[in-house]
């Protein structure tokens, strides 16, 4: 999965990784992505990480902002 591959060598702590992972999974469910090899998963992962780095802590807010900023339809 894209997010986990990107975070593999990151300096983030376990809490941050859990928060971003939760937001990522929620975003995939929100837009209805089933195929974890879909190129869209990497785009979502990068946006989740970018938003997570702004200091936003709530996974639901991170997810919502990512879906909104990417202009993705909710599935």
N, C-alpha and C positions, 0 to 999 in steps of 0.2 A: 504494500500500500504506500502511496506516495508520501503521506505525512511522516510515517515511521522511517522511511528511507531517508528523508531530508533531515529528520531530527537525530538520526543515528550518531552523528559526530558533532552534535551541537552541545554547547556548554550549559544548556538549560537544566534546571533541577527537576526532580521527579514531580513536584507540584505543578510546575509550569507545563511539563510534558502532558500530565494528566488533563490539565485544563484545556490545552490545545487539542488533544486527542478527542476529548468530549465534544468540543466545538466542531471539529472536523467530521466526526461520525454523525452529529446532528445535522450538519450542512448537507452531507450526502443523502441522509434520509429526507430532508426538507425538499431537495430538488429531485429526488427519486432516482439517484444513481445506484444501480445494482452491480454493474460491472466494475470491479476494482482496478481493471486495466484500462478503463476509459481515460483518455488524455485529460479530460476535465478534472479528474481527481487531483492531478498535480497542480493545476491552476488553482483549485480550491485550497489545497494544502499551503501553497505559497501565500495566498491571500490571508488565510487563517493565521499563519505565522506573522505576517506583516502587521495585522491588526492586533495580535497578541503582544507585539513589541511596543504598542502605544501605551501600554499600562492597563488596558481594559482587562478585568479579571473574570467577569461572568461569561461562562461558555455560551450561554444562550444569546447574550449580546454580541459576542464575537461572531457566532454563527450568523445571526441576523444581519450584522453589518457586512460580513463577507458576501452573503447571497445578494444583498442589496447593491453593494459596490460592483459586483461582477455582472449585475443585471440578469441574474438567472431566474428562470420561471420556477415557481414552486410547484413541485410535482405532486 
